[in-house]
Amino acid sequence: MTNETSKTLSNKRDTLDRLLASARENFALKGLDGARIEDIAREAGVTKQLVYHYYGSKASLFSTVLEDVSTQIMEELIELDTDNLEPDEALRKLLYCCFDQYMNDPLLGTLALEGIRYHESQDSRPNNFIHRSPALANKFSSVLERGISNGIFRPDIDARLFLATSSLLMSGAFTNHYSMSALVGFDTRSDEGMRIWREHSANFILASISQN
């Protein structure tokens, strides 16, 4: 590869990164229907025509944003080092990682909700979240099996059901902020509210499978 070719590819990657960052923010704040390609292009410093050249449509751009986000989420969880931890500590680390992804990214909760509406409203193509979910389930299953073997966890745990339930609990403070805040009596997205929900959810999940 020549220096000129390498520079061209680097510039293209930088352009795409700016485009996806702008699209991510616009879709999270305004939703798929409210976001405008003109605004996304302007904030990324490119033309509207270039956006359509790369992605073809607003829906395709949104799908790409979801693909990137889900890939980052899944890979961070799958690659999390838990092998040298006791099963309960390993599971808590995984649960905290689920929560912290939302806590560290204020746009993730609203973007996740918009993604759910998008996938449920049409026959959209499966994204990386679907393809990588078995690997994440296997990671949780491995931790659960170690805990069962050590007599820490109950033996009747379905790893996929456990993963789905845990994900709902750890993300609920963000994806269902209004209802959760009304029910618990505090803002689940405030610093104190996030601290309380993070600890409560992890403790609740671990207690539900404990042998003691």
Backbone torsions as a table, in degrees:
resi	resn	phi	psi	omega
1	MET	NA	128.0	-179.6
2	THR	-75.6	162.9	177.9
3	ASN	-61.5	-36.0	-179.4
4	GLU	-67.1	-42.0	178.5
5	THR	-65.0	-42.8	179.1
6	SER	-61.7	-41.0	179.0
7	LYS	-65.7	-40.2	179.0
8	THR	-62.5	-45.2	179.0
9	LEU	-64.3	-38.6	178.9
10	SER	-65.3	-41.9	178.5
11	ASN	-64.9	-39.8	178.7
12	LYS	-64.4	-42.8	179.6
13	ARG	-63.5	-39.0	178.1
14	ASP	-64.6	-41.1	177.9
15	THR	-62.5	-45.9	-179.7
16	LEU	-65.2	-38.1	177.9
17	ASP	-62.3	-42.6	178.4
18	ARG	-65.3	-41.5	179.6
19	LEU	-61.7	-47.7	-177.9
20	LEU	-67.7	-35.3	177.7
21	ALA	-65.5	-43.2	177.8
22	SER	-65.4	-44.0	-179.9
23	ALA	-63.4	-41.8	-179.7
24	ARG	-57.9	-46.7	-179.2
25	GLU	-67.1	-43.2	-178.9
26	ASN	-65.8	-42.9	179.2
27	PHE	-66.7	-38.1	179.7
28	ALA	-67.3	-39.6	-175.7
29	LEU	-83.7	-32.0	-172.7
30	LYS	-117.4	-9.5	-176.5
31	GLY	79.3	169.2	-179.3
32	LEU	-63.7	-43.1	-178.0
33	ASP	-69.5	-38.3	-174.8
34	GLY	-81.7	-26.1	-178.9
35	ALA	-69.0	143.5	-178.7
36	ARG	-118.8	133.6	179.0
37	ILE	-58.0	-36.7	179.6
38	GLU	-58.5	-43.8	-179.5
39	ASP	-68.1	-43.1	179.8
40	ILE	-60.1	-46.3	-179.4
41	ALA	-63.3	-45.6	-178.3
42	ARG	-61.4	-44.4	-179.0
43	GLU	-68.9	-26.1	177.8
44	ALA	-86.5	-8.8	179.3
45	GLY	76.9	31.1	179.3
46	VAL	-131.4	176.4	178.3
47	THR	-88.9	157.0	175.9
48	LYS	-61.3	-37.0	-179.2
49	GLN	-62.1	-35.2	-179.9
50	LEU	-68.5	-36.4	177.1
51	VAL	-60.5	-47.5	179.4
52	TYR	-66.8	-31.6	177.5
53	HIS	-62.4	-42.8	-177.5
54	TYR	-79.7	-37.3	-168.8
55	TYR	-119.4	-16.7	173.7
56	GLY	84.1	-41.6	-177.8
57	SER	-156.4	165.1	178.1
58	LYS	-65.4	-38.9	179.5
59	ALA	-63.7	-39.3	178.7
60	SER	-67.1	-38.4	176.0
61	LEU	-63.8	-43.9	178.5
62	PHE	-61.9	-42.5	178.0
63	SER	-60.2	-39.0	178.5
64	THR	-66.2	-40.2	176.7
65	VAL	-60.4	-46.7	178.7
66	LEU	-61.0	-39.3	179.3
67	GLU	-61.9	-45.1	-180.0
68	ASP	-64.1	-45.2	-178.2
69	VAL	-64.2	-47.2	-178.3
70	SER	-64.8	-35.1	177.4
71	THR	-63.1	-45.3	179.5
72	GLN	-62.1	-44.1	-179.2
73	ILE	-62.5	-50.9	-176.2
74	MET	-65.9	-43.8	-177.4
75	GLU	-66.4	-37.5	178.2
76	GLU	-61.7	-42.3	179.5
77	LEU	-70.1	-45.3	-177.5
78	ILE	-63.8	-37.5	-176.9
79	GLU	-87.0	-2.2	-179.6
80	LEU	-61.2	130.9	-176.8
81	ASP	-81.9	109.6	179.9
82	THR	-127.7	1.0	-172.1
83	ASP	-64.0	-33.1	-175.3
84	ASN	-95.3	9.6	179.1
85	LEU	-101.6	152.8	171.5
86	GLU	-60.8	149.8	-174.1
87	PRO	-53.1	-42.7	-179.6
88	ASP	-68.2	-35.9	177.3
89	GLU	-70.0	-39.4	178.8
90	ALA	-63.3	-43.4	-179.9
91	LEU	-65.9	-41.1	178.0
92	ARG	-62.3	-39.7	178.9
93	LYS	-62.3	-41.7	177.3
94	LEU	-64.0	-43.2	-179.9
95	LEU	-64.7	-42.7	177.6
96	TYR	-61.9	-38.9	179.1
97	CYS	-62.7	-41.9	176.0
98	CYS	-55.8	-47.4	-177.6
99	PHE	-67.8	-45.9	-173.1
100	ASP	-65.9	-26.3	175.9
101	GLN	-60.3	-40.1	177.7
102	TYR	-75.9	-40.3	-178.4
103	MET	-63.1	-39.3	-176.6
104	ASN	-82.3	-9.7	-179.3
105	ASP	-130.6	94.8	-175.3
106	PRO	-59.5	-20.5	-177.9
107	LEU	-88.3	-13.3	-170.6
108	LEU	-65.5	-39.6	-178.3
109	GLY	-61.5	-49.2	-179.6
110	THR	-69.4	-34.7	177.5
111	LEU	-66.8	-38.7	177.9
112	ALA	-62.9	-42.2	178.5
113	LEU	-63.8	-42.1	179.0
114	GLU	-64.8	-36.7	177.0
115	GLY	-64.8	-39.2	177.4
116	ILE	-62.1	-46.0	178.9
117	ARG	-61.8	-39.3	-179.1
118	TYR	-64.5	-48.3	-177.6
119	HIS	-69.0	-31.5	-178.3
120	GLU	-83.2	-17.3	-176.0
121	SER	-92.5	-9.8	-177.8
122	GLN	-155.5	169.4	-179.6
123	ASP	-85.7	71.9	-177.7
124	SER	-81.4	156.6	-179.1
125	ARG	-71.6	143.8	177.1
126	PRO	-60.6	139.8	179.1
127	ASN	-106.9	-171.9	-173.2
128	ASN	-64.9	-23.2	177.1
129	PHE	-59.7	-42.0	178.5
130	ILE	-67.0	-44.9	-175.4
131	HIS	-68.5	-32.6	-175.8
132	ARG	-95.0	-8.3	-177.9
133	SER	-60.7	-36.0	176.1
134	PRO	-60.8	-37.4	179.1
135	ALA	-65.6	-38.7	178.1
136	LEU	-69.2	-40.3	177.1
137	ALA	-61.5	-38.7	177.8
138	ASN	-64.7	-36.0	178.5
139	LYS	-65.8	-45.8	176.7
140	PHE	-63.1	-41.4	-179.3
141	SER	-61.0	-40.6	179.8
142	SER	-62.0	-42.6	178.4
143	VAL	-66.0	-43.3	-179.9
144	LEU	-63.5	-41.5	-180.0
145	GLU	-63.9	-38.5	176.5
146	ARG	-63.7	-40.7	179.2
147	GLY	-66.9	-36.0	177.4
148	ILE	-66.7	-44.2	179.8
149	SER	-62.5	-33.9	-179.8
150	ASN	-84.5	-1.7	-179.9
151	GLY	77.2	15.2	-179.4
152	ILE	-87.3	-41.0	-177.0
153	PHE	-107.6	154.4	175.6
154	ARG	-64.7	150.4	-176.1
155	PRO	-82.9	-6.6	-171.9
156	ASP	-104.1	41.5	-175.2
157	ILE	-101.7	126.5	173.1
158	ASP	-89.1	116.1	-172.7
159	ALA	-61.2	-40.4	-177.8
160	ARG	-69.2	-43.3	177.4
161	LEU	-64.4	-39.4	179.2
162	PHE	-63.6	-44.2	179.5
163	LEU	-61.9	-45.2	-179.2
164	ALA	-63.1	-45.5	-179.9
165	THR	-64.1	-43.5	179.9
166	SER	-62.6	-41.1	179.7
167	SER	-62.4	-41.0	178.5
168	LEU	-62.6	-44.0	-178.8
169	LEU	-67.0	-45.4	-175.8
170	MET	-70.1	-28.9	-178.2
171	SER	-97.9	-9.6	-172.7
172	GLY	-59.9	-31.4	179.4
173	ALA	-64.8	-19.2	-177.4
174	PHE	-106.6	-44.8	-176.7
175	THR	-80.6	-19.5	176.5
176	ASN	-132.3	49.1	-172.9
177	HIS	-57.2	-44.1	-175.7
178	TYR	-61.6	-52.4	-177.7
179	SER	-66.3	-44.9	-178.8
180	MET	-62.1	-43.1	-180.0
181	SER	-64.0	-40.0	178.7
182	ALA	-64.8	-39.7	-177.5
183	LEU	-72.0	-41.9	-176.3
184	VAL	-87.9	-15.9	176.0
185	GLY	85.5	16.0	174.0
186	PHE	-149.7	161.4	-178.9
187	ASP	-75.0	111.7	-176.4
188	THR	-71.8	-6.9	177.0
189	ARG	-105.9	2.2	171.7
190	SER	-75.6	163.5	-179.3
191	ASP	-57.6	-47.2	-179.9
192	GLU	-68.5	-40.0	179.4
193	GLY	-62.3	-41.2	178.4
194	MET	-66.4	-39.2	179.0
195	ARG	-61.9	-45.4	-179.1
196	ILE	-64.1	-47.2	-176.9
197	TRP	-65.9	-38.8	179.5
198	ARG	-58.9	-49.8	-178.4
199	GLU	-69.9	-44.6	-178.2
200	HIS	-60.7	-46.6	-176.5
201	SER	-64.3	-45.5	179.7
202	ALA	-63.7	-44.1	178.8
203	ASN	-62.1	-41.7	-179.2
204	PHE	-63.4	-44.6	-178.8
205	ILE	-64.4	-46.8	-179.7
206	LEU	-64.3	-39.4	179.6
207	ALA	-64.6	-31.0	-176.3
208	SER	-69.7	-19.8	-179.1
209	ILE	-116.1	3.2	-177.4
210	SER	-72.6	144.7	176.0
211	GLN	-75.9	-22.0	-177.4
212	ASN	-82.4	NA	NA
